[in-house]
Amino acid sequence: MVELLKVHGSQNCFFILDQTKLNQELNDDELIALAQQITNKENGLLGGADGVLVVNKPVREGATAQMRVINADGSEASMCGNGLRTVARYVAERDGITSFKVDTMNASLQVRQQPDLASDVPAFAVEISPVRFNKEALPYNHLGHARLLDTPVPELLPGFRFSGIAVPNPHLISFVDEEGFKELGSLGKWLNGDNPYFTDGVNVNFAHILGHNQIFVKTFERGVGFTNACGTGMSATSLAFALIHPDQADFDQPITVFNPGGMVKTILHHENHRYWIELIGNATFTHKIEVSEAALHDANVTNENATVNETGEQAAYLNFVHQLDKPNF
Ligand SMILES: N[C@@H](CCC[C@H](N)C(=O)O)C(=O)O
């Protein structure tokens, strides 16, 4: 039998599969099929999830593990900030370490354990980088701008201004008023379907400024749809916040980012002409699941053939969220 974990960061939910524990690793077709099956919100395991985080042996010198991110639709993402916090905790507990590097598609990223956010709410800080603004990094076409930073783009949505930041997965960001959130679903759906501009899709983040160093961010994710939170999205949006509104957001100071699933802190850094972001938040394990290795290879993990044990951490997490004075849009 093999152990899977159901986990979340700000209730952005994933299954963690540690391939180093398997007799035979799943090939890419098997990983895609497993992700599509197990995350299905209607008939997947435990109500599904937003993706699968695959833990492998490291591929670069100096790293402890590799994380691959398979979205619910089977597409692969270059990064996942909420997911990386949970993988960081998993590897930390597996190997008895607190600060190390995890390989992602484009970079080895530093992760480190943080003080718990509340009783039974463990937390990790993860590095979000590299950061790019050029249109090739997103990528997008036919918009007539080499980069977008608070740029009116009527082709996307008349009356809205957009920023495009890859961290390195692609994020489109707009600061909106309360009414503006109503447009997020249709824009996200369009830009992640047949459209002439973002042909690889894009994560779409709408944000509302709450005060100095405080924002709310809601995301329509590429390969998933609406999620409770997107770690890379909140990081990219924090950077856009500071660049567009330097009087309202500080570098090197925590920025509070509320989201539908909870709250994280981000810290923006600009060093040696390079931006990078620290993302700090919960790394919650909700369930431990035992399943046969064959069921993983066959993409057939169900509530019937898996043994599921709740950890009890979700109650502690919800208690923590309940105590936040959290807005919702
Ligand atoms: N939820 C993630 C991002 C996951 C990948 C995204 N859907 C993409 O395709 O880029 C996060 O917390 O960053």
The ligand as a Tripos MOL2 file, in Angstrom:
@<TRIPOS>MOLECULE
LIG
   13    12     1     0     0
SMALL
NO_CHARGES

@<TRIPOS>ATOM
      1 N1         -2.8170   27.2600   -7.2310 N.3       1 LIG1
      2 C1         -1.4800   27.4600   -7.6030 C.3       1 LIG1
      3 C2         -1.1730   27.6200   -9.0570 C.3       1 LIG1
      4 C3         -1.4130   26.3070   -9.8020 C.3       1 LIG1
      5 C4         -1.0150   26.3690  -11.2310 C.3       1 LIG1
      6 C5         -1.9140   27.2090  -12.0850 C.3       1 LIG1
      7 N2         -3.2350   26.6730  -12.1840 N.3       1 LIG1
      8 C6         -1.2700   27.3190  -13.4840 C.2       1 LIG1
      9 O1         -1.6420   26.5780  -14.3980 O.co2     1 LIG1
     10 O2         -0.3770   28.1690  -13.6250 O.co2     1 LIG1
     11 C7         -0.7490   28.3970   -6.6880 C.2       1 LIG1
     12 O3         -1.0420   28.3540   -5.4840 O.co2     1 LIG1
     13 O4          0.1740   29.0950   -7.1100 O.co2     1 LIG1
@<TRIPOS>BOND
     1     1     2 1
     2     2     3 1
     3     2    11 1
     4     3     4 1
     5     4     5 1
     6     5     6 1
     7     6     7 1
     8     6     8 1
     9     8     9 2
    10     8    10 1
    11    11    12 2
    12    11    13 1
@<TRIPOS>SUBSTRUCTURE
     1 LIG1         1 GROUP 0 **** ****
